[in-house]
Amino acid sequence: MTGYLPHEHLPSYVGDDEANAASFDSEGWLKTGDLCYIDQDGFLFVVDRLKELIKYKAYQVAPAELELVLQSLPEIVDAAVMPYPHEEAGEIPMALVVRQPGSKVTEAQVMEHVAKQVTPYKKVRKVLFVDSIPRSPAGKILRRQLKDHMQSCIVSRL
């Protein structure tokens, strides 16, 4: 399920039919881009953003799910998952990981920890150890900054 808000409570794009068509469905609901589910008690849970999904082969992988799995490893202080370009798969899940001070956890150990807890297509296939994960004051991962940091790391290794 993706998130929608009723149109009558939101302004439309005046004079921009193309923007309106892309932003609102045929019933006038705003497409927020949030991935949600409703539990058996009727509670709505926002779990990720549609734009942030990793497209691995024919599958969609939610970074937030893998981040929770990574953060369950005691040797990891913080983690973020980003798409990494891959010739055959399109994108692969790559973990950016902040280790506990003094930890020697390896890339293989991190990938094994995730692989034991998720279906095969969701496995982390690359790990990059970093000093910190950029976050907003509210604690949200600043994915654009993280993407820029990843690019500089890749370029510096060439």
C-alpha positions in Angstrom: 0.0 0.0 0.0 1.3 3.5 -0.8 0.3 6.6 1.2 -2.4 8.9 -0.1 -3.9 12.1 1.3 -7.3 13.4 0.2 -7.1 16.1 -2.5 -9.7 18.5 -1.1 -7.3 19.3 1.8 -4.3 20.1 -0.4 -3.6 22.7 -3.0 -3.2 21.5 -6.6 -0.7 22.6 -9.1 -2.5 25.5 -10.7 -2.3 25.4 -14.5 0.0 22.3 -14.5 -2.1 19.4 -15.6 1.0 17.1 -16.0 2.1 17.7 -12.4 -1.4 17.2 -11.1 -1.7 13.9 -13.0 1.6 12.7 -11.6 0.8 13.8 -8.0 -2.9 12.8 -7.7 -4.8 9.7 -8.5 -8.1 9.6 -10.5 -10.1 10.0 -7.2 -8.1 13.1 -6.1 -5.8 11.5 -3.6 -2.2 12.7 -3.2 0.4 10.1 -3.9 2.8 10.7 -1.0 5.3 8.0 -2.0 5.2 6.4 1.4 5.0 2.6 1.7 2.5 1.6 4.4 0.6 -1.3 5.8 -2.4 -1.6 8.1 -2.3 -4.2 10.8 -5.1 -6.4 12.0 -6.2 -3.7 14.5 -6.4 -1.1 11.8 -3.3 0.8 12.7 -1.4 2.4 9.8 2.4 1.9 9.8 4.7 3.9 7.4 7.7 1.6 6.7 9.6 3.3 3.9 9.6 5.6 0.8 8.8 4.3 -2.6 11.6 6.4 -4.1 14.1 4.8 -1.8 13.4 1.2 -2.8 16.3 -0.7 -4.2 15.5 -2.5 -7.5 17.3 -5.8 -7.3 16.5 -7.8 -10.4 12.7 -8.0 -10.4 12.4 -7.4 -6.7 12.0 -4.3 -4.6 14.1 -4.1 -1.4 13.2 -1.6 1.4 16.3 -0.1 2.9 14.6 0.5 6.3 14.0 -3.2 6.8 17.7 -4.0 6.2 18.7 -1.1 8.4 16.8 -2.6 11.4 18.4 -6.0 10.8 21.9 -4.4 10.7 21.2 -2.3 13.9 20.3 -5.5 15.7 24.0 -6.6 15.5 25.6 -5.5 18.8 28.8 -4.5 17.0 27.0 -2.0 14.9 26.3 1.5 16.2 24.5 2.8 13.1 23.7 1.7 9.6 22.2 2.8 6.4 21.4 0.9 3.2 21.7 2.4 -0.2 21.4 1.1 -3.8 24.7 0.3 -5.5 24.8 0.0 -9.3 25.2 -3.5 -10.6 25.5 -4.6 -14.2 23.4 -7.7 -14.0 21.0 -7.0 -11.1 20.4 -3.3 -11.8 21.0 -2.4 -8.1 22.3 -4.3 -5.1 21.8 -3.5 -1.4 24.9 -1.9 0.0 25.2 -1.3 3.8 27.1 1.7 5.2 28.0 0.6 8.7 29.4 2.4 11.8 31.1 -0.1 14.0 31.2 0.0 17.8 34.6 1.5 19.0 37.1 -1.3 18.9 34.9 -3.7 16.9 36.6 -5.8 14.3 33.4 -7.0 12.7 34.1 -7.8 9.0 32.1 -7.3 5.8 31.5 -11.1 5.6 30.2 -11.2 9.2 27.8 -8.3 8.5 26.5 -9.9 5.3 26.1 -13.3 7.0 24.1 -11.7 9.9 21.7 -10.1 7.4 21.5 -13.2 5.2 20.3 -15.3 8.1 17.3 -13.0 8.7 16.0 -12.1 5.3 15.0 -13.7 2.0 17.8 -14.3 -0.4 17.0 -11.4 -2.7 17.2 -8.9 0.2 20.7 -9.9 1.2 23.3 -7.1 1.6 25.9 -7.7 -1.0 28.4 -5.0 -0.2 29.5 -3.3 3.0 31.3 0.0 3.5 32.5 1.0 6.9 32.1 4.7 7.7 32.6 7.0 10.7 29.1 8.2 10.8 25.7 8.2 9.1 24.4 11.8 8.3 21.0 12.3 10.0 18.6 15.2 10.3 17.8 16.7 13.8 14.8 14.3 13.8 17.0 11.3 13.2 16.1 10.7 9.6 18.9 9.4 7.4 20.1 12.1 5.0 20.3 9.9 2.0 21.4 12.6 -0.5 24.5 13.4 1.7 25.1 9.7 2.0 24.9 9.2 -1.7 27.4 12.1 -2.3 29.8 10.5 0.3 29.5 7.1 -1.4 30.4 8.7 -4.7 33.5 10.4 -3.3 34.6 7.1 -1.7 34.2 5.3 -5.0 36.0 8.0 -7.0 38.9 8.2 -4.5 39.5 4.4 -4.9 39.8 4.6 -8.7 
